[in-house]
Amino acid sequence: MTTTDDADRALKAKHRALWASGDYPAVAAELIPELGPELVRACGVGPGDRVLDVAAGSGNAAIPAAAAGAVVTASDLTPELFDAGRRLAASLGVELEWTEADAEAMPFADNAFDVVMSCVGAMFAPHHRPTADELIRVCRPGGRIGMINWTPLGFIGQLFATIKPYAPPPPPGASPPPSWGDEEHVRELFGDRVSDLRMRRQTVTLDHCSDPLEFREYWKQNYGPTIAAYRFNADDPERVAALDRDFLTFLTDWRRDDGTWVAEYLLVTAIKV
């Protein structure tokens, strides 16, 4: 008989494998390098702050926080991403701790951190309520919580909408990741457990590739969710061709006149009550 715990372990193993596929450190470094420093600034991270970066990946926010003088723990369900982060941190002469951790059940004490943040990371944990509970639990009263989340109607949200018909079905009870980019959803998740909740929509320009076809191949080679969609249809050449067509149409439609793409995100900051 399969228990709830067994099912959860199997789900988390799938998520770990998804983000270990491809090359997410390259995506973070080549497409969105400015997002981590932006979140660190928004959270007011400074020397001596105890900082937890949740679903940190290769440290695109954790490393700038450490460079600002904070005492940083970078946590992620997929420790395969840490090696690239360790190399980058070493090249910059900064130190931080890397810890394998599930955003929905973190191994940290209550009220342990001055700043708890996540840069397009925790939004991908399948169950939003326990994720929000954990972000709040490990932050001390009066501490800061900060997130950058892709919005549902922005470029990344619509990328997910494009591949959704071809993707493996979501697990029971899972919420769509871009819902974290909706203001009302964030308010409902955090509730009265935070004060001074501020949310601002901003954009980042994606200019790593020169044309839609090149950009499609980039996503297919490097980004875990896209890789998963293609693998799910690998035995059906017609569906692969349809996904290729729909994906290319999406990227062509979203390309701006200057040859770049713009992705909208929601910058969230709050104070734990």
C-alpha positions as CSV (number, residue, x, y, z in Angstrom):
1,M,0.0,0.0,0.0
2,T,1.3,3.5,-0.9
3,T,1.2,5.9,2.0
4,T,1.0,9.7,1.8
5,D,4.6,9.9,2.9
6,D,5.6,7.5,0.1
7,A,3.7,9.6,-2.5
8,D,5.3,12.8,-1.2
9,R,8.8,11.3,-1.4
10,A,8.1,10.1,-5.0
11,L,6.8,13.6,-5.9
12,K,9.8,15.3,-4.5
13,A,12.2,12.9,-6.2
14,K,10.5,13.8,-9.5
15,H,10.9,17.5,-8.8
16,R,14.6,17.0,-7.9
17,A,15.2,15.1,-11.1
18,L,13.3,17.8,-13.1
19,W,15.5,20.7,-11.9
20,A,18.7,18.6,-12.1
21,S,18.0,18.0,-15.8
22,G,19.3,20.5,-18.3
23,D,21.4,23.4,-17.0
24,Y,19.5,25.6,-14.7
25,P,22.7,27.4,-13.5
26,A,23.2,28.5,-17.1
27,V,19.6,29.8,-17.3
28,A,20.0,31.8,-14.1
29,A,23.4,33.2,-15.1
30,E,22.6,33.9,-18.8
31,L,19.0,35.0,-18.7
32,I,18.2,36.5,-15.3
33,P,21.5,37.4,-13.5
34,E,20.1,40.7,-12.3
35,L,17.2,39.2,-10.4
36,G,19.2,38.0,-7.4
37,P,20.8,41.3,-6.7
38,E,17.5,43.0,-7.1
39,L,15.9,40.8,-4.5
40,V,18.8,41.3,-2.1
41,R,18.4,45.1,-2.4
42,A,14.7,44.9,-1.9
43,C,15.1,42.9,1.3
44,G,17.7,45.4,2.6
45,V,20.2,42.6,3.2
46,G,23.3,43.9,5.1
47,P,26.3,42.8,7.1
48,G,25.6,40.3,9.8
49,D,22.1,39.5,8.6
50,R,21.2,35.8,8.9
51,V,19.7,35.1,5.5
52,L,18.0,32.0,4.1
53,D,17.6,31.6,0.4
54,V,14.8,29.1,-0.2
55,A,14.9,27.0,-3.4
56,A,18.2,28.8,-4.1
57,G,19.3,26.8,-7.1
58,S,22.9,27.8,-7.9
59,G,22.7,30.8,-5.6
60,N,21.6,33.7,-7.9
61,A,20.3,35.5,-4.8
62,A,22.2,33.8,-2.0
63,I,25.7,34.7,-3.4
64,P,24.9,38.5,-3.7
65,A,23.5,38.3,-0.2
66,A,26.8,36.8,1.0
67,A,28.7,39.4,-0.9
68,A,26.7,42.1,1.0
69,G,28.2,40.7,4.2
70,A,25.3,38.5,5.3
71,V,25.6,35.1,6.9
72,V,23.8,33.0,4.2
73,T,22.3,29.6,4.0
74,A,21.3,28.5,0.4
75,S,18.8,25.7,0.5
76,D,17.3,23.7,-2.3
77,L,15.6,20.4,-3.0
78,T,18.1,19.8,-5.8
79,P,21.7,19.8,-4.4
80,E,23.0,18.9,-7.9
81,L,22.7,22.7,-8.5
82,F,25.1,23.6,-5.7
83,D,28.3,22.7,-7.4
84,A,27.9,25.6,-9.9
85,G,27.1,27.9,-7.0
86,R,30.1,26.9,-5.0
87,R,32.4,27.6,-8.0
88,L,30.9,31.0,-8.5
89,A,31.0,31.9,-4.8
90,A,34.6,30.8,-4.7
91,S,35.5,32.9,-7.7
92,L,34.0,35.9,-6.0
93,G,35.7,35.2,-2.6
94,V,32.4,34.8,-0.6
95,E,31.4,32.0,1.7
96,L,28.0,30.6,2.4
97,E,26.4,27.3,3.6
98,W,24.6,25.0,1.1
99,T,21.9,22.8,2.5
100,E,19.5,20.3,0.9
101,A,16.0,21.2,1.9
102,D,12.4,20.9,0.8
103,A,10.7,24.3,0.7
104,E,7.5,22.7,2.1
105,A,9.2,21.1,5.1
106,M,12.5,22.9,5.9
107,P,15.0,21.5,8.5
108,F,15.5,24.9,10.2
109,A,14.4,26.2,13.6
110,D,11.5,28.6,14.1
111,N,12.5,32.3,13.9
112,A,16.0,31.4,12.8
113,F,16.6,34.0,10.1
114,D,16.5,37.8,9.8
115,V,15.7,37.5,6.1
116,V,14.0,34.7,4.2
117,M,13.9,35.1,0.5
118,S,13.4,33.2,-2.7
119,C,14.1,34.2,-6.3
120,V,11.9,32.4,-8.8
121,G,12.4,29.3,-6.7
122,A,9.9,28.6,-3.9
123,M,7.1,29.3,-6.4
124,F,7.8,26.0,-8.0
125,A,7.1,23.9,-4.8
126,P,3.9,22.1,-5.7
127,H,1.9,23.0,-2.6
128,H,1.7,26.7,-2.0
129,R,0.2,26.8,1.5
130,P,2.9,24.8,3.3
131,T,5.5,26.7,1.4
132,A,4.2,30.0,2.6
133,D,3.9,28.6,6.1
134,E,7.5,27.6,6.1
135,L,8.7,30.9,4.7
136,I,7.0,32.6,7.6
137,R,7.9,30.0,10.3
138,V,11.7,30.2,9.9
139,C,11.7,34.1,9.8
140,R,12.1,35.8,13.1
141,P,9.3,38.3,14.2
142,G,10.2,41.6,12.6
143,G,12.3,39.9,10.0
144,R,11.9,40.4,6.3
145,I,10.4,38.0,3.7
146,G,11.1,38.6,0.0
147,M,10.3,36.9,-3.2
148,I,10.5,37.3,-6.9
149,N,7.9,35.3,-8.7
150,W,6.9,35.0,-12.4
151,T,3.5,36.3,-13.2
152,P,0.7,34.3,-14.8
153,L,0.3,36.6,-17.8
154,G,4.0,37.4,-18.3
155,F,6.4,35.7,-20.6
156,I,7.3,32.8,-18.3
157,G,3.7,32.3,-17.1
158,Q,2.7,32.1,-20.8
159,L,5.6,29.8,-21.6
160,F,4.1,27.4,-19.0
161,A,0.6,27.8,-20.5
162,T,2.0,27.0,-24.0
163,I,3.7,23.7,-22.9
164,K,0.9,22.7,-20.4
165,P,-1.1,20.7,-23.0
166,Y,2.1,18.6,-23.6
167,A,3.4,18.4,-20.0
168,P,2.9,15.6,-17.5
169,P,-0.2,16.1,-15.4
170,P,0.4,17.9,-12.2
171,P,0.2,16.0,-8.9
172,P,-3.0,16.0,-6.9
173,G,-3.4,19.2,-4.9
174,A,-0.6,21.1,-6.7
175,S,-1.0,24.7,-7.6
176,P,0.3,26.4,-10.8
177,P,3.7,28.0,-10.0
178,P,2.8,31.4,-11.6
179,S,0.0,31.8,-9.2
180,W,2.7,33.1,-6.8
181,G,2.9,36.0,-9.2
182,D,-0.7,37.1,-8.5
183,E,-1.1,39.7,-5.8
184,E,-4.4,38.3,-4.4
185,H,-2.9,34.8,-4.2
186,V,0.1,36.1,-2.2
187,R,-2.2,38.1,0.2
188,E,-4.3,35.0,0.8
189,L,-1.3,32.8,1.5
190,F,0.5,35.2,3.9
191,G,-2.7,36.7,5.5
192,D,-2.3,38.5,8.8
193,R,1.0,36.8,9.6
194,V,2.9,39.6,7.9
195,S,2.8,43.4,7.8
196,D,3.9,46.0,5.3
197,L,3.3,43.6,2.4
198,R,4.5,45.3,-0.7
199,M,4.2,44.0,-4.2
200,R,5.4,45.6,-7.4
201,R,5.4,44.2,-11.0
202,Q,8.8,44.6,-12.8
203,T,10.4,43.2,-15.9
204,V,13.6,41.6,-17.0
205,T,14.9,41.6,-20.6
206,L,15.9,38.3,-22.0
207,D,18.5,38.9,-24.8
208,H,20.7,35.8,-24.7
209,C,19.4,34.4,-28.1
210,S,19.1,36.1,-31.4
211,D,16.0,34.6,-32.9
212,P,13.0,32.4,-31.8
213,L,14.3,29.2,-33.2
214,E,17.6,29.5,-31.3
215,F,15.7,30.5,-28.2
216,R,13.4,27.4,-28.5
217,E,16.4,25.2,-28.6
218,Y,17.9,26.9,-25.6
219,W,14.8,26.2,-23.5
220,K,14.7,22.6,-24.8
221,Q,18.4,22.0,-23.8
222,N,18.6,23.9,-20.5
223,Y,15.3,24.3,-18.7
224,G,13.9,21.4,-16.6
225,P,10.1,21.9,-17.2
226,T,10.6,22.3,-20.9
227,I,12.8,19.2,-21.0
228,A,10.2,17.3,-19.0
229,A,7.5,18.2,-21.6
230,Y,9.6,16.9,-24.5
231,R,10.5,13.7,-22.7
232,F,6.8,13.1,-21.8
233,N,6.0,13.1,-25.6
234,A,9.2,11.5,-26.8
235,D,7.4,8.4,-28.1
236,D,4.9,10.4,-30.1
237,P,6.7,12.2,-33.0
238,E,3.5,14.0,-34.0
239,R,3.1,15.5,-30.5
240,V,6.7,16.5,-30.4
241,A,6.3,18.3,-33.7
242,A,3.2,20.0,-32.5
243,L,5.0,21.1,-29.3
244,D,7.9,22.4,-31.4
245,R,5.4,24.4,-33.6
246,D,3.4,25.8,-30.7
247,F,6.6,26.7,-28.8
248,L,8.1,28.5,-31.8
249,T,4.9,30.4,-32.4
250,F,4.8,31.5,-28.8
251,L,8.4,32.7,-28.9
252,T,7.9,34.5,-32.3
253,D,4.7,36.3,-31.0
254,W,6.5,37.4,-27.8
255,R,9.6,38.7,-29.5
256,R,9.9,42.4,-29.5
257,D,11.0,44.6,-32.4
258,D,14.5,44.9,-30.9
259,G,14.9,41.1,-31.0
260,T,14.5,40.6,-27.2
261,W,11.9,39.1,-24.9
262,V,10.6,40.8,-21.7
263,A,9.5,38.7,-18.7
264,E,7.3,40.2,-16.0
265,Y,7.8,39.3,-12.4
266,L,6.2,40.2,-9.0
267,L,8.6,41.5,-6.4
268,V,7.2,40.8,-2.9
269,T,8.5,42.1,0.4
270,A,6.9,41.8,3.8
271,I,7.7,41.9,7.6
272,K,6.8,39.0,9.8
273,V,4.5,40.0,12.6
